Amino acid sequence: MDPRFDEFLHVPARLSIVALLAPAAWVDFSFLRDTIGTSDSALSKHVSALVEAGYVTVRKDQQSRARRTSVQLTPQGRHAFQQHAAALEHIVAAARAAHGAAEAGRPS
């Protein structure tokens, strides 16, 4: 297994969260929830786990009566995501190469 592969990040919801956070500075909690298609409580659990791992930080702003929560990747989270994405790309490339070799070895 590629040492860059992150079992913790590979959980689909967590991977979706960090992928959505990667190109942005701060992302609104409701945008994450709606884009991933999950509940507030499920997203909150995953975000809490990512905070505990040091991968994201959360900011809560009080705007008028509404409380707005935003999430951001930390430098550690950004690095972990980049490493995990590189590991996934390596796995895909190896699978393509194996498939190509198998196809080349088949009689026409």
ABEGO torsion letter per residue (X at the ends): XBAABBAAAABAAAAAAAAAAAABABBBAAAAAAAAGBBAAAAAAAAAAAAAAGABBBBBBBBEABBBBBBBBBAAAAAAAAAAAAAAAAAAAAAAAAAAAAAAABBX
